[in-house]
């Protein structure tokens, strides 16, 4: 591993953040999966945009989360719906929040190689990038309930 390589935790964190952004774009614009992945590979993952250096992301992990969430969206949404408080539905959630929950739920469901605490903690960090502490606490609660159901 050369010194120019990011450490794997940073690379995974960057992959998770990018995956949430890609899933948001997929949700809002309906960009075809292949085009979406290609766009992120070429322009976002580790790229420099307007002098902002994007952290190098673990591309295979990014691809797995994005493809996995898209492929298993109905299953994930059903799982998430069952963990929301009375009177809440996925449709009521902020669209970014929904992608954070979907990505986190996917990892808890399909990535036994990722420890439960790491998956929840990482998506809590992603939530903090977009929301205040109250919303991040919501992400923690929902993903914790998902983890108890699937692990």
TORSE-854685 format. One line per 5 residues: number of its first residue (from 1); for each residue x, y, z of N, C-alpha, C. Coordinates in pm, 1 decimal. Each point is the difference from the previous one (the first is absolute). Layout:
BEGIN
NUM = X:Y:Z:X:Y:Z:X:Y:Z  ...
END
This chain:
BEGIN
1 = 85.2:-118.3:0.0:-85.2:118.3:0.0:89.1:123.8:0.0  -15.2:83.1:-97.2:83.3:119.8:-8.7:-54.9:109.2:90.8  83.0:100.2:25.0:-40.8:108.9:87.7:-112.0:84.4:-57.5  -19.2:-5.0:-132.3:-105.6:80.3:-60.7:-137.1:-66.2:18.3  0.3:-125.2:45.2:-127.3:-69.7:24.3:-60.4:50.1:130.9
6 = -130.6:25.9:1.8:-63.0:39.0:126.6:-10.3:-123.5:88.2  -18.6:20.1:129.6:-19.4:-119.5:81.2:-138.7:-55.1:-30.4  -19.0:-127.4:28.7:-123.2:-65.7:-43.5:-123.5:54.2:70.6  13.1:46.1:124.9:-115.5:56.9:69.4:-44.9:128.1:-70.2  95.8:87.1:-32.6:-34.0:123.6:-71.4:-60.3:-30.9:-136.1
11 = 55.7:-99.8:-68.0:-48.5:-36.4:-133.1:-143.2:-53.1:7.4  -29.0:-77.0:102.9:-136.9:-50.9:19.1:-94.5:113.4:37.7  45.4:90.1:85.4:-83.8:113.7:39.2:-34.9:84.0:-122.1  99.8:24.7:-84.4:-22.8:76.7:-122.9:-96.1:-74.6:-92.7  14.0:-132.6:-5.6:-88.1:-81.9:-84.2:-144.2:8.7:49.0
16 = -18.3:-2.1:131.3:-135.5:7.6:56.7:-64.5:134.9:-30.8  73.7:107.3:19.6:-53.5:133.0:-28.4:-35.7:11.8:-148.5  89.2:-46.8:-86.3:-26.1:4.4:-144.9:-119.6:-87.0:-36.6  -14.2:-115.0:65.7:-112.8:-89.2:-27.9:-132.4:69.0:33.3  -4.2:69.7:112.7:-121.6:72.8:38.3:-30.0:107.5:-104.6
21 = 102.6:69.4:-46.4:-18.9:103.1:-103.2:-49.0:-61.7:-131.0  57.2:-113.4:-38.1:-40.8:-68.1:-123.5:-144.0:-49.1:10.9  -35.2:-56.4:114.6:-137.2:-49.3:20.2:-100.2:115.5:-1.8  41.0:114.4:53.9:-85.4:119.2:-3.5:-23.7:41.3:-145.9  107.3:1.3:-78.0:-12.0:36.4:-141.8:-89.2:-100.5:-72.9
26 = 16.3:-127.5:30.9:-81.9:-104.8:-61.3:-147.5:23.7:33.1  -27.1:31.7:125.3:-136.6:23.9:47.5:-62.0:122.9:-65.8  75.8:108.5:-5.7:-54.7:127.8:-45.1:-4.8:13.2:-152.5  101.4:-56.0:-67.8:10.4:19.5:-144.8:-23.8:-126.9:-80.4  -3.0:-113.8:67.9:-21.0:-125.6:-70.8:113.2:-36.2:-95.2
31 = 120.2:48.6:28.3:116.4:-32.0:-83.1:18.5:-151.2:-5.3  19.6:-54.2:-118.7:21.2:-144.8:-14.3:121.5:-42.0:82.8  -9.1:-117.5:61.8:104.8:-46.1:91.3:138.7:1.3:-65.2  13.1:-53.1:-120.1:131.9:-6.8:-66.2:57.6:139.5:-23.3  -83.7:92.1:-41.2:44.2:138.4:-25.7:38.0:66.7:131.8
36 = -81.0:-22.8:100.6:25.1:55.9:132.6:135.6:-46.4:54.1  24.0:-130.7:-4.2:127.0:-54.2:50.1:117.7:55.9:-79.5  -14.5:3.7:-130.5:107.1:51.4:-84.9:30.5:146.0:33.7  -104.1:79.6:17.8:17.7:141.5:32.6:75.3:17.1:131.7  -38.0:-78.1:100.0:68.5:8.9:129.0:142.8:-50.3:-10.2
41 = 22.6:-108.3:-74.8:137.1:-52.3:-16.7:88.5:106.0:-65.2  -51.8:64.9:-102.2:83.3:92.3:-76.9:11.8:138.6:62.1  -103.6:44.2:69.7:-1.1:140.5:41.1:-6.8:27.0:149.0  -38.7:-96.8:79.4:-21.8:30.5:141.0:95.2:-72.3:93.8  27.0:-125.9:-26.6:78.4:-78.8:95.0:147.5:37.2:-9.3
46 = 45.3:78.8:97.7:139.7:41.3:2.2:33.1:109.9:-99.2  -102.9:60.4:-57.5:22.7:106.2:-98.2:14.1:135.0:69.7  46.6:95.6:-75.9:6.9:136.2:51.6:-103.9:80.4:-77.0  -95.4:57.1:72.8:-105.7:78.7:-63.1:4.1:138.3:62.5  18.6:101.9:-83.3:9.6:137.4:49.1:97.2:9.7:117.8
51 = 113.9:-64.1:-15.2:107.7:3.3:98.3:-32.8:-70.0:131.6  -116.7:-64.3:9.5:-29.7:-81.7:118.2:51.1:-139.8:-29.6  91.0:-47.2:80.1:52.1:-135.1:-21.7:-94.0:-99.0:65.6  -58.6:-87.0:-80.0:-86.2:-103.8:55.1:90.1:-113.8:46.3  -29.3:-53.5:114.4:81.9:-109.9:51.9:-7.4:-119.0:-94.9
56 = 111.1:-68.1:-14.0:2.3:-122.0:-81.4:-93.7:-100.7:64.3  -87.4:-55.4:-79.3:-97.3:-94.8:52.8:33.4:-141.7:-44.5  -43.3:-95.3:78.9:15.0:-140.6:-36.1:-109.7:-31.5:-102.7  39.7:-4.5:-125.9:-94.7:-8.5:-110.9:-86.4:-126.4:4.8  59.6:-113.6:27.5:-77.5:-124.9:3.0:-106.4:4.4:109.9
61 = 34.2:60.6:111.9:-95.4:11.4:110.9:-112.6:95.3:-38.3  36.0:113.8:-59.4:-98.7:96.1:-50.3:-97.2:-70.1:-95.3  55.2:-73.4:-97.9:-83.4:-70.2:-98.6:-94.0:-98.3:67.6  51.8:-74.4:98.2:-82.3:-99.8:67.1:-116.7:65.3:73.0  25.0:108.3:71.1:-106.9:66.5:74.8:-104.4:56.8:-96.2
66 = 44.1:69.9:-103.8:-95.3:60.0:-94.1:-81.7:-107.7:-70.9  68.3:-98.6:-57.3:-71.5:-107.2:-71.8:-88.7:-79.8:94.1  49.1:-26.8:120.3:-75.1:-78.5:97.5:-127.3:69.6:44.5  9.7:129.9:27.6:-118.6:75.2:42.0:-102.2:3.5:-113.7  46.2:25.1:-121.4:-92.4:5.5:-113.8:-66.5:-135.8:-22.8
71 = 79.2:-106.3:5.1:-52.8:-134.4:-26.1:-97.3:-46.7:108.2  25.3:39.6:123.9:-80.0:-51.4:112.1:-86.0:109.0:63.8  -31.4:102.5:-77.4:-69.8:116.3:55.3:-133.7:-35.6:64.5  -79.5:-83.0:-63.7:-131.0:-34.7:57.3:16.1:-69.7:134.8  92.0:-95.6:5.5:26.5:-73.1:124.6:50.4:95.5:108.9
76 = 92.6:87.9:-36.4:56.1:96.8:94.3:-107.8:96.3:47.9  -81.9:50.2:-92.9:-105.2:95.0:38.0:-102.5:-63.8:93.2  -31.9:-126.0:-24.6:-94.7:-70.4:88.2:59.7:-13.3:140.1  127.2:-35.6:5.6:70.3:-12.6:127.2:1.9:134.9:73.0  35.7:106.5:-70.5:6.0:133.2:61.0:-137.7:46.5:45.7
81 = -101.6:-22.5:-82.2:-136.5:42.9:34.2:-44.4:-57.5:133.6  39.6:-124.6:24.2:-37.0:-65.4:124.3:71.8:53.9:122.5  103.4:80.0:-21.7:78.8:52.6:112.0:-29.9:147.5:28.1  -82.8:62.8:-81.6:-33.0:140.8:21.7:-105.9:12.2:108.8  -0.5:113.5:66.6:-97.6:25.2:105.5:-140.8:3.3:-59.3
86 = -96.8:-26.8:84.3:-140.7:4.0:-38.1:-31.8:131.2:-72.6  -69.6:-9.7:-111.6:-39.0:120.3:-73.2:104.5:49.0:-98.5  117.0:-62.6:-1.7:103.2:39.7:-95.0:3.9:-97.2:-116.6  34.5:51.8:-116.4:17.5:-85.9:-117.4:126.6:44.7:-71.4  51.9:-86.6:-85.3:120.0:35.8:-76.2:-25.0:123.4:-85.2
91 = -122.2:14.5:-49.6:-34.0:114.5:-86.3:14.3:133.2:74.4  -15.2:-2.1:131.2:10.6:123.2:79.9:143.5:40.5:27.3  92.8:-93.7:-18.0:139.6:28.2:32.6:65.6:89.8:-103.8  94.0:80.0:46.9:85.9:77.1:-90.4:68.9:-99.5:-94.5  12.5:36.5:-127.2:53.6:-93.9:-100.5:145.5:-38.8:27.9
96 = 78.3:90.6:54.1:138.0:-34.7:36.1:-0.6:-96.1:117.9  -83.8:28.8:99.0:-13.1:-87.3:117.5:-37.2:-142.0:-43.9  -92.9:-10.5:-93.0:-43.7:-130.9:-48.7:116.1:-77.9:-62.0  85.5:67.8:-76.0:114.3:-69.6:-62.6:101.5:-44.7:104.8  18.8:80.6:103.7:90.2:-38.3:109.1:-52.1:-126.8:66.7
101 = -130.1:-2.3:28.0:-60.1:-117.5:64.5:5.2:-122.3:-90.8  -26.5:18.6:-129.4:5.2:-113.1:-93.3:140.6:-58.4:-7.4  99.5:87.0:-12.5:138.2:-47.6:-11.0:42.4:-71.5:128.6  -34.1:58.0:113.9:33.5:-62.8:127.3:-69.6:-134.1:16.4  -127.6:-5.4:-35.0:-75.5:-125.3:10.6:59.1:-105.5:-93.2
106 = 39.4:41.8:-120.1:61.2:-94.9:-93.8:126.0:-61.9:62.1  85.9:82.6:56.2:123.0:-53.6:59.7:-31.3:-97.1:113.3  -98.1:34.6:82.6:-36.1:-87.5:111.3:-57.2:-132.8:-50.5  -74.9:6.4:-109.1:-60.2:-119.7:-59.1:101.3:-87.0:-73.7  80.2:63.6:-82.5:75.4:-72.8:-102.4:151.0:-2.3:18.3
111 = 51.5:73.3:96.7:145.6:6.2:17.2:40.3:-48.2:139.0  -6.4:-132.3:22.9:38.2:-50.6:132.1:146.8:26.7:34.3  80.2:35.1:-101.9:140.4:34.7:23.8:15.1:134.8:70.5  -105.4:80.9:-2.8:4.7:131.2:65.5:-64.2:-14.2:138.4  77.3:27.3:106.8:-57.8:-10.4:134.2:-120.4:93.0:17.1
116 = -97.5:-44.3:76.0:-122.7:77.2:22.0:29.3:143.0:44.9  83.7:12.4:102.4:31.6:132.7:53.0:66.0:90.0:-102.9  85.1:-57.5:-83.6:68.2:78.3:-103.4:-100.4:49.7:-103.9  -90.3:-87.6:-43.2:-99.2:39.9:-100.7:-87.8:112.3:53.8  -50.9:-16.5:120.4:-86.9:103.2:58.0:78.3:129.5:21.6
121 = 119.1:-10.7:57.6:82.3:118.3:26.8:36.0:77.0:-126.0  32.6:-72.7:-105.0:36.7:65.2:-125.9:-117.0:78.9:-58.5  -120.3:-59.5:2.0:-115.8:72.1:-55.0:-46.5:111.9:91.9  32.9:-10.1:128.1:-22.5:111.7:91.2:88.7:117.3:-41.3  125.9:-31.2:-34.7:91.3:105.1:-48.6:-53.3:63.3:-128.4
126 = -51.5:-81.5:-90.5:-58.2:53.2:-124.2:-118.2:90.5:35.1  -84.8:-45.1:92.8:-116.1:80.3:40.2:44.3:135.7:55.5  107.3:-0.3:79.7:51.2:126.1:56.3:47.4:96.1:-108.3  40.0:-52.3:-116.5:44.1:86.0:-109.5:-117.9:79.3:-59.3  -121.3:-52.1:17.2:-118.0:62.9:-60.5:-99.3:57.0:100.7
131 = -1.4:-53.0:120.0:-106.4:31.4:95.9:55.2:36.2:136.7  -90.1:50.0:86.4:41.4:30.7:136.9:-9.6:-125.6:87.4  32.3:15.8:126.8:10.0:-114.9:90.9:-130.8:-76.9:14.0  -113.8:70.4:-5.7:-129.3:-66.6:17.9:-25.6:-101.2:-111.2  27.9:39.9:-124.5:-18.5:-91.0:-113.8:100.4:-114.1:3.7
136 = 124.0:30.7:41.6:101.5:-105.1:9.4:-43.1:-104.7:103.1  -61.3:46.2:109.1:-49.9:-91.1:102.7:-109.6:-90.1:-58.2  -80.9:55.6:-87.9:-104.9:-76.9:-68.1:62.8:-111.2:-84.8  105.0:34.1:-76.7:71.5:-99.2:-81.8:53.2:-111.6:90.1  61.0:38.9:111.1:54.0:-97.4:94.3:-109.7:-94.6:48.7
141 = -114.7:54.2:39.3:-109.5:-80.9:51.9:-55.4:-97.9:-102.5  -21.8:48.9:-121.7:-55.6:-86.3:-104.9:100.1:-109.8:-37.2  125.9:36.7:-21.6:99.5:-101.2:-38.5:25.9:-99.6:112.9  -6.3:45.9:124.2:15.8:-90.8:112.5:-114.0:-102.8:0.5  -123.0:44.5:-27.3:-115.2:-90.9:-5.6:14.1:-98.1:-117.5
146 = 51.0:49.4:-113.2:24.2:-86.8:-115.7:103.2:-106.6:36.9  108.8:41.9:63.9:106.5:-93.4:39.0:-54.2:-111.5:90.0  -81.8:38.2:97.0:-58.8:-99.9:91.8:-87.1:-99.9:-76.9  -63.9:47.1:-107.3:-88.3:-87.2:-77.7:75.5:-93.3:-94.3  113.9:44.6:-51.1:66.0:-78.0:-105.5:132.8:-65.9:39.1
151 = 52.7:31.2:117.7:130.5:-56.3:37.0:-7.6:-93.9:118.3
END
